[in-house]
C-alpha cells in the first residue's frame, strides 16, 4: 500500500485513503497502541479508503494499512504502508480579498503547523474541483485565463500528508 493520506472531515471524522492495489481483496487497517507498543486490528476496508468516525478515541495513535488477497481460504497479507500519525487539522477560512481586471485575489487564515495549502477551483465543464496551486503562502492571485469568476476552496496540509477538511467555498469574480 502506497500514498497513505488522511483528510479531516466535518464533525471530527478522518478519512484515510491510499493508492488502489489491483489484486487486493481488501485492506487491513491497524493502529499502534501507545501503551502496549503493539499493532492492533482496527478494521477491514473493501475499497482504498476508510472513514474513522471518532478519531478522538485514538489520540496520538499511529496507523498503517496492508493489502491482502484470499487464496483457497487463506489470507495473504502484503507489506504495510508507511506509518502515519492520526491528526485532526483545523480548516482555514477562505476570503475573497481583492479583484482587478482578469485576476482574483484570495486569502485564508494561516493554520498552525500547516506546511502548505492546496487551493482548488470548481470546473463547471467537468463537474470537478481542480487544484490551482499548492503553496506555503496564505494568499493566492488567480491570473488564469478563466479568472473572471469562479468558486474556490482551500485545504491546510501538514508534511505528514494529513490535510484538513475543505474551507468554506467562496465565489469570486474580477
The 8 nearest C-alpha neighbors of each residue, nearest first, counted from 0:
[[1, 80, 65, 79, 66, 18, 64, 17],
 [2, 0, 18, 80, 3, 17, 81, 19],
 [1, 3, 17, 18, 4, 0, 80, 16],
 [2, 4, 17, 1, 16, 80, 15, 5],
 [5, 3, 160, 16, 161, 15, 2, 17],
 [4, 6, 15, 161, 14, 162, 16, 13],
 [5, 7, 162, 14, 13, 163, 161, 164],
 [6, 8, 13, 163, 164, 87, 12, 162],
 [7, 9, 164, 12, 13, 11, 6, 10],
 [10, 8, 11, 12, 164, 7, 13, 165],
 [9, 11, 12, 8, 52, 7, 53, 13],
 [10, 12, 9, 8, 13, 7, 53, 54],
 [13, 11, 52, 8, 10, 51, 53, 7],
 [14, 12, 7, 51, 8, 6, 50, 5],
 [15, 13, 50, 6, 5, 49, 51, 7],
 [16, 14, 5, 49, 48, 4, 50, 13],
 [15, 17, 48, 4, 47, 3, 5, 14],
 [18, 16, 3, 2, 47, 1, 4, 19],
 [17, 19, 1, 2, 20, 0, 47, 16],
 [18, 20, 47, 21, 17, 0, 46, 23],
 [19, 21, 23, 22, 18, 0, 66, 47],
 [22, 20, 23, 19, 24, 18, 66, 47],
 [21, 23, 20, 24, 68, 67, 66, 19],
 [24, 22, 68, 25, 67, 20, 21, 66],
 [23, 25, 68, 67, 22, 69, 45, 26],
 [26, 24, 45, 23, 67, 44, 66, 46],
 [25, 27, 66, 44, 65, 43, 67, 45],
 [28, 26, 43, 65, 64, 42, 66, 29],
 [29, 27, 64, 42, 41, 63, 43, 40],
 [28, 30, 40, 41, 39, 63, 62, 38],
 [31, 29, 62, 39, 38, 61, 32, 41],
 [30, 32, 38, 61, 37, 60, 33, 39],
 [31, 33, 36, 34, 35, 37, 30, 38],
 [34, 32, 36, 35, 31, 60, 37, 59],
 [33, 35, 32, 36, 37, 31, 60, 38],
 [34, 36, 37, 32, 33, 31, 38, 39],
 [37, 35, 33, 32, 34, 31, 38, 39],
 [38, 36, 35, 31, 32, 39, 33, 34],
 [37, 39, 31, 30, 29, 32, 40, 36],
 [40, 38, 29, 30, 31, 41, 37, 32],
 [39, 41, 29, 42, 28, 30, 38, 27],
 [42, 40, 29, 28, 39, 30, 43, 27],
 [43, 41, 28, 40, 27, 44, 29, 26],
 [42, 44, 27, 26, 28, 45, 25, 41],
 [43, 45, 26, 46, 25, 49, 42, 27],
 [44, 46, 25, 26, 43, 24, 47, 48],
 [47, 45, 44, 48, 25, 26, 49, 19],
 [48, 46, 19, 17, 16, 18, 45, 44],
 [49, 47, 16, 15, 46, 17, 14, 44],
 [48, 50, 15, 14, 44, 16, 51, 47],
 [51, 49, 14, 13, 52, 15, 12, 48],
 [50, 52, 13, 53, 12, 54, 14, 49],
 [51, 53, 12, 50, 54, 13, 11, 10],
 [52, 54, 55, 51, 12, 56, 11, 13],
 [53, 55, 56, 57, 51, 52, 12, 13],
 [56, 54, 57, 53, 58, 11, 12, 87],
 [55, 57, 54, 53, 58, 60, 59, 52],
 [56, 58, 54, 55, 60, 59, 85, 53],
 [59, 57, 60, 55, 56, 54, 85, 86],
 [58, 60, 85, 57, 84, 61, 86, 33],
 [61, 59, 58, 57, 84, 85, 31, 30],
 [60, 62, 84, 31, 83, 30, 85, 82],
 [61, 63, 30, 83, 82, 29, 84, 31],
 [62, 64, 82, 29, 80, 28, 79, 81],
 [63, 65, 28, 80, 79, 27, 29, 26],
 [66, 64, 79, 27, 26, 77, 78, 0],
 [67, 65, 26, 77, 23, 25, 76, 0],
 [66, 68, 76, 75, 23, 25, 26, 77],
 [69, 67, 24, 23, 75, 74, 70, 76],
 [68, 70, 74, 73, 72, 75, 71, 24],
 [69, 71, 73, 72, 74, 68, 75, 67],
 [70, 72, 73, 69, 74, 68, 75, 24],
 [73, 71, 70, 69, 74, 75, 68, 67],
 [72, 74, 70, 69, 71, 75, 68, 76],
 [75, 73, 69, 68, 76, 67, 70, 72],
 [74, 76, 68, 67, 69, 73, 77, 70],
 [75, 77, 67, 66, 74, 65, 68, 78],
 [78, 76, 66, 65, 67, 79, 75, 0],
 [77, 79, 65, 80, 76, 0, 66, 64],
 [80, 78, 65, 64, 63, 0, 77, 81],
 [79, 81, 0, 64, 63, 1, 65, 82],
 [80, 82, 63, 83, 79, 3, 1, 64],
 [81, 83, 63, 62, 80, 61, 84, 79],
 [84, 82, 62, 61, 85, 81, 63, 159],
 [83, 85, 61, 60, 62, 86, 59, 82],
 [86, 84, 60, 61, 59, 83, 62, 87],
 [87, 85, 88, 84, 161, 59, 7, 5],
 [86, 88, 7, 89, 85, 163, 11, 13],
 [89, 87, 163, 86, 90, 162, 7, 155],
 [88, 90, 163, 91, 87, 110, 155, 164],
 [89, 91, 163, 166, 164, 155, 88, 165],
 [92, 90, 108, 166, 107, 93, 110, 155],
 [91, 93, 107, 108, 166, 167, 90, 94],
 [92, 94, 107, 106, 166, 167, 91, 152],
 [95, 93, 106, 105, 96, 107, 92, 169],
 [94, 96, 105, 171, 97, 104, 106, 169],
 [97, 95, 105, 104, 94, 106, 98, 103],
 [98, 96, 104, 95, 103, 99, 105, 173],
 [99, 97, 103, 173, 104, 102, 172, 100],
 [98, 100, 173, 102, 101, 103, 97, 104],
 [99, 101, 173, 102, 98, 147, 103, 146],
 [102, 100, 173, 147, 146, 99, 142, 103],
 [103, 101, 142, 141, 99, 146, 173, 100],
 [102, 104, 98, 141, 140, 173, 97, 172],
 [105, 103, 140, 97, 96, 139, 98, 95],
 [106, 104, 95, 139, 96, 138, 94, 140],
 [107, 105, 138, 94, 137, 93, 139, 96],
 [108, 106, 93, 92, 137, 94, 91, 109],
 [107, 109, 91, 92, 110, 137, 93, 106],
 [108, 110, 137, 107, 111, 91, 113, 155],
 [111, 109, 113, 112, 108, 91, 89, 155],
 [110, 112, 113, 109, 89, 114, 88, 155],
 [113, 111, 114, 110, 157, 156, 88, 158],
 [114, 112, 157, 156, 110, 111, 115, 155],
 [115, 113, 157, 158, 156, 135, 112, 116],
 [116, 114, 135, 156, 134, 113, 155, 133],
 [115, 117, 155, 134, 154, 133, 156, 135],
 [118, 116, 133, 154, 153, 132, 119, 155],
 [117, 119, 153, 132, 131, 152, 130, 133],
 [120, 118, 130, 131, 129, 152, 151, 128],
 [121, 119, 151, 129, 128, 150, 122, 131],
 [120, 122, 128, 150, 127, 129, 123, 151],
 [123, 121, 127, 124, 126, 125, 128, 120],
 [122, 124, 126, 125, 121, 127, 128, 149],
 [125, 123, 122, 126, 127, 121, 128, 129],
 [124, 126, 127, 123, 122, 128, 121, 129],
 [127, 125, 123, 122, 124, 128, 121, 129],
 [128, 126, 125, 122, 121, 129, 123, 124],
 [127, 129, 121, 120, 122, 119, 130, 126],
 [130, 128, 119, 120, 121, 131, 127, 122],
 [129, 131, 119, 132, 118, 120, 128, 117],
 [132, 130, 119, 118, 129, 120, 133, 117],
 [133, 131, 118, 130, 117, 134, 119, 116],
 [132, 134, 117, 116, 118, 115, 135, 131],
 [133, 135, 115, 116, 136, 132, 117, 137],
 [134, 136, 115, 116, 114, 137, 133, 113],
 [137, 135, 134, 138, 115, 116, 139, 109],
 [138, 136, 107, 106, 109, 108, 135, 139],
 [137, 139, 106, 136, 105, 107, 140, 104],
 [140, 138, 105, 104, 141, 106, 137, 136],
 [139, 141, 104, 103, 142, 105, 102, 138],
 [140, 142, 103, 102, 143, 146, 139, 104],
 [143, 141, 102, 146, 140, 101, 144, 103],
 [144, 142, 146, 145, 141, 102, 101, 147],
 [143, 145, 146, 142, 101, 147, 102, 141],
 [144, 146, 143, 147, 148, 142, 101, 149],
 [147, 145, 143, 148, 102, 144, 101, 142],
 [146, 148, 173, 172, 145, 101, 102, 149],
 [149, 147, 172, 146, 171, 173, 145, 170],
 [148, 150, 171, 170, 151, 172, 120, 121],
 [149, 151, 170, 169, 121, 120, 171, 168],
 [152, 150, 120, 169, 168, 119, 121, 149],
 [151, 153, 168, 119, 166, 118, 167, 165],
 [152, 154, 118, 166, 117, 165, 119, 116],
 [155, 153, 165, 117, 116, 163, 164, 166],
 [156, 154, 116, 163, 162, 113, 90, 115],
 [155, 157, 162, 115, 113, 116, 161, 114],
 [158, 156, 113, 114, 159, 161, 160, 162],
 [157, 159, 160, 114, 156, 161, 113, 115],
 [160, 158, 157, 161, 83, 84, 4, 156],
 [159, 161, 4, 158, 157, 162, 156, 5],
 [162, 160, 5, 157, 159, 4, 6, 156],
 [161, 163, 156, 6, 155, 157, 7, 5],
 [164, 162, 7, 88, 90, 155, 154, 6],
 [163, 165, 7, 8, 90, 6, 154, 166],
 [166, 164, 154, 153, 152, 163, 90, 167],
 [167, 165, 153, 91, 152, 92, 90, 93],
 [166, 168, 93, 152, 92, 169, 165, 153],
 [169, 167, 152, 151, 166, 150, 170, 93],
 [170, 168, 151, 150, 171, 167, 152, 95],
 [169, 171, 150, 149, 151, 168, 172, 148],
 [172, 170, 148, 149, 95, 169, 150, 103],
 [171, 173, 148, 147, 103, 149, 98, 170],
 [172, 98, 147, 99, 102, 101, 103, 100]]
